[in-house]
Every structure is written in structure tokens, then in C-alpha cells.
Amino acid sequence: MVTFMQSGNETLRDDVAGQIFEGLERLCVTPETNSILSAPAYPGIERIQAQFRGDAFELHRHDTYALGVTMRGVQTFRYRGEQRYSLPGRVIVLHPDELHDGGAATEDGLIYRMLYLEPSVLFQCLETARIGLPFIGDPIVEDDRLAGLLLAALGELDRELDDLFVDDFVARLADGLVQHANLPQRPLGSIAWGQVKVARDYLEEHVMRGVRSEELERVTGLDRFALARHFRAVFATSPHRFLLMRRLQHAKLMIGLGDSLAEVAAATGFADQSHLTRHFKKAFGIPPGAWSSMVRGSRPRR
């Protein structure tokens, strides 16, 4: 058992004290059962509340930013070779494609809220400055302003996000992440940025089929190796993995709606159910059947 102590101004009570948590209590319950509450979808943004005991997610990686706030309990995860611990009120910032797991560090269990942001959404905001995705070395951030910003998007998970809200949210989030980034990213030239955008759009248009290197070379005018370098600089992942993760996101939505794994595998371009399951677990840390059970077992409390 790990013991955690805080004192003075650093203390945030386990019952989610503090103004930044005001109004959130009705959806925060004691984590007696493992469950995930998903918010209505918005393009490029996924929002959840997760509650569980013990180890919930095995080592995995996804191509989105994972940005969240620990609400109750002690959140622990392995990240970049170290075991990390987050207390209530702390902000979690996981960079795309970084390997990590997740669990509760104490027997009291854990509740946290997380926003998964596709890099392309942040890219649109950073495009004019032509800087790459900000990388934050320490994934646990003590920043009340950033926590409040995230909770503005995570406060009412039963409601859809508004376009104007998202515009302001992403702009402020970009500023907050850049502020905490370790080093400024080297800008790409405007031509390279345009070519990367073309590659991304082409992949999204053909997400359900295989895309060959020759196709991306033809539509972008870049050789495959230059494109791979530029694509990773902007999106923190490869074109191949970007395509795979878009398929898995489609699969995730279908599974949440109750479609069978065999149907989902066929519809999203996987060879069979076992092929889908292997990739799903690598991307999200749990098998698709377990994830479906956790999602269907959660309902917003009004």
C-alpha cells in the first residue's frame, strides 16, 4: 500500500473540494464498480468519466492527447519509464503515441475525467505559428487555470459541446500546453505543412481501406520518407498508425452501440474479430468486450 500525504495550500480533499470542481459532484460517485461514462461525440474530441478499483488498463498507446483531471482517489500509471501518481485536482497530460497504463493506487478506488484530443484539432490552432505539437515531459501538471479550463469541457458530460465553445477552448488549451512544453518545436515550412494536411485528408477519406505509400507520394509530391518525418512532426504518429487509429475509433463507436465484434471487424477493415481485438487492446488497454461492458454499465445521474 502506498501512503500519500499533503499539507497546506497543496491539499485538495478527496471529496473534490475547491471552486474548480463546483457543480461536478452529481456525476462523481464512489467507485464501487468499474465503469466509463462517455459524453456525446464531437469531431476530434472524446470525453469520458472513468471510475474503477485496482489496475484497469494495461500498457497501451493511442494517437490522441489524453488530457484530464483526477477527481477522487490516487491515479497511478507508468509513463516514460517511471511510475506516476496524481492526486485530486492535478492535471494529466499524455502525449500522443506514448506508452502508458492506468490504475488506482489505493483501495479507495479512483475517479477521473479525461478528454482525448486528436492532434489535428490542435494542429489547426497552431498552424499559423507553424510549430509542432507541444510535448510536456512531466505528465502531471499542477496548474489550477489549466484544470479549470479542462473541467469547463468535462463538467457536463451529458451535454454536447458547442462549436463556439470548442473554438475558444482549443485556442486557450494550445496556449496552456505550449506554456508547459519542455522546448519550443522547430517550425515546418508552409509548403511542408500543406503537404502533410493533404496526406491527412487523403487518409481520412480512405480510412476503411488500405492506402499505399505510392498513393501518398502521388497526392503530396513528397517521397515517403520525407512525408513520414513531416507527418510525425505534426501529428506525433506515422501515417500508417493514423489510419489504423481512425479505424479503431470507428470500431469503438460501433461497439458502444451494441454491434457484434464480428460485424465491427468486417465494417472497419480488420481481417476478423481476433485481429480487431488485438489492435483494440494495444490502442486502449482493454479488450473491446470489457470496454463495451463498462460503457453500457454507466449512465449519467440526473
N, C-alpha and C positions, 0 to 999 in steps of 0.2 A: 504494500500500500504506500502510495506517495502522499506526503503531507504538504499542504500549501498554506502559507501564512502571508498576510498583508497587514499593513498598518497605515495610519494617517490618511493623506489625500489619495493614496493609491488604491484604497479599498473601494470595491464595488460589491455590494451584498449579493448573495446568491439568489435573492428574490428579485433581481433585476432592478435595483434602485437606480435613481438618477433621472434627470429630465429627459435624456435621450431615449429612455425606454417607456416614457409615459404613453399610455394608450395601447401598449402591446400585450398587456397581461392576459387579455381574454383568450389569446391563442397560445399562450405558454402554459402547459400543464406538466404535471410530474411525469418524467419519462418512465412509466411503468412498462410500456410495450414499445418495441421498435417500430417507428413509422416515419413516413415522409409526406408532408403536405405540399403539394405543388400549386403554384399560382397560375392564373390564366397566362397563356403564352403571349410573348411579344417578340417580333423578329430580332434575333440575335441575343435575346436576354431570357434566361430561365431563372426563376426564383423558387426557393423551397424553404420550408422549416423541417429540420430533422431532429428526432429525439430517439435516443437509444441508450442502452447499457452495454458495457464491455466493448470489445472490438467489433466494429460494424463493417468497415471497408478494408479489403486487402489492398496491397500495393497496386496502384493503377495510375494512369495519366490521361488527361483529356486536353484538347487543343483550345480550351477556353481559359480565361482568367477565372479563378474562383475567389470571390470577394465576399466576406461575410463578417458576422459579429457573433461571438459566443454569448448566449443569453443566460444560461444557467449551467452550473457544474464546471468541470475542468475538461477542456478539449485537448486531446493529445494526438500527435501524428508524427510520422517520420518524414523528413524533408531535407534533401541535400545533405544526407549523411548524419543528421542529428535528430534526436527525439525532441519535439517541441511541445510546449504547454501553454494553453491560452485560458485566461480567466474571464469572467463576465465583463463585458464592456470592451474587450480587446478586439481589434480588427485583424482578420486573417486575409492575407494576400498571397495567393498561389499563382505563380506564373504559368502560362500555357506550356504543356508538354513536360512538366516537372513531375517526377515520380513521387507519390505520397500515399499514405494510408489514412485511417481515421478511427478514433475510438474515444471512449470516456475513460478518464484517468482514475476516477473514484467510483465506489459502489453506488453513489447517489445518482449516477447517470448524467446525461448531457442533453441540452437543447441548444441548437444554434440555428441561425438563419444565413442563407448563402445565396448569392447572386452569381450566376455563371454568365460571363460576358464574352461573346465571340470577338476575337481581336479585330475583325473587320469593322465592328461598330466603333471601337476606339480609334481605329485607323482613320476613319472618316473625319474625326475631330482633330487628329494630329497631322492630317495630310498637308495643310497649308504650311506648317512648320517643317515638313519633310523630315521628321525624326522618327526613329523606330519605336517599338513598343517598350515602355519603361519596365525595367527589371528591378525588383526590390529584394535584396539579399536576405534580410530577416523577414520571415513571413508573418510575424506577429508584431503589429504596429499599435502603439499607444497614441491615439490621436482622436480626441473627442469630436472634433469637427468632421473628420472622415467617417467616424462611426455614425454620427448623426445623419450625414449625407446618405450612407448606405441604408440606414433604417428608414429614411424617408421613402425609399423604394421598396423596403421589405416590411413596412409597418402594417399594411392591409393586404394580405395575400389573397383574399377573396375578391379583390377588385383588379380590373385591368389597368395597365399603365396607359397614360395619355401621351400622345405624341409630343406636345409642348413640354410636358414634364420631362420626358426622356431626353429631349434636346438639351435642356438646362442641366439635367443630371449628368449626362455623359461629359459635357463640357467641364463641369466642376470636378467630376471624377478624374478626368485626364489631368487637370491641374494638380489634384491631390496626389495622384500616383507619381507624376513627374517630380513633385517636391520630395518624395521619399525615395526616388530611384537612386541607385548607387552611383552611376555615371551617366552623363548625357550620351545618347545614342548618336552615332555618326549618321548624318542625313544622306539619303539617296538622291540622285539626280532626278529631275522631273520626268525625264524620259523613262528611267527605270521604274519609277513609281507607276507610271501609266501602263507599262508592260505587265507589271505584277497585278494591277487591277484587271487587266484583260484576262490574265490567266485565272484569277479567282472567279470572275464572272463566267468564264467558259466551264470551269469545273462545276460551279453551281447549276448551270444549265444542263449539264450532262451527269448529274450526280448518281443516277441509277445504272450507269453503265461504266465499263472500263474506259479510261482515257489514256492514250498512248503518248509517250514523250514527243513523238513526231508531230502530233496534233498541237501540243502546246508550243513547240518550236515554230510551227507554221503561223499560229494566230498571234504570237507575241513578237516574233522576229528575233528572239533570244535563243542561244543554244541552251541545251537542257541543264548544263552545269551552272551557267550564269543565272538562269532562272531559278534554280534550286537555292542558290545563295541569296538572291534578292527576295525570294518568296519567304524564306525563313527569317530574314531580317525584319520583314514587315509583319508576318503572321506567327512567328515563333514555331513554325512547324513546316513540314515538307508538303508539296502538292499532293503526294500520294496519301499522306495521313489526313490532310484536309478533306480530301474526297471521302476517305473511309469514315471520318467522324461525322460528316454530313449524313451519310447513310445510317450511322448508328443513332443520330438524333431523330431521324425519321422512324427508325425502328422503336426507339423509346416512346415516341408518341403513340404509335400503333399498339404497342404492348399495354400502355396505360389505358387505352380504350377497350382492351379486352380481346384483341385479336390473338389467335394462337401463334406460337413461335414458328411453326411451320409456314403459316401464311405470311408472317412478317419477314421471315428469311427469304421467301420467294419474291416478295414485293420490293425488297430493298437490295437485291443483288447479291445475297450471300448464297453459297453453294447449298447449304442445308441448315437445319436447326442447330447442329453442333458447331458449325462454322460461325454462325451468328453468336452463339453462347460464348465461345472462346473470345471473340473480339469484344463483345459487350462487357465481359468481366475484366478484361485488360483495360478498357476505357473508363469504367465506372466503379470497379472494385467489388461488385457483387454480381451474381448470376441474374439474368433477366427475370426468371421466375420469382426470385426473392425480392427484387426491386418492385415487380408488379404487385406482390402481396403487401409490401409496405405502403405503396401509394394508394391502393384500393382500401387499405385499412384506415386511412387518415381522412378526416372530414373537418372543415372549418367549424369552429364553435361560435355560434352567434348568441 
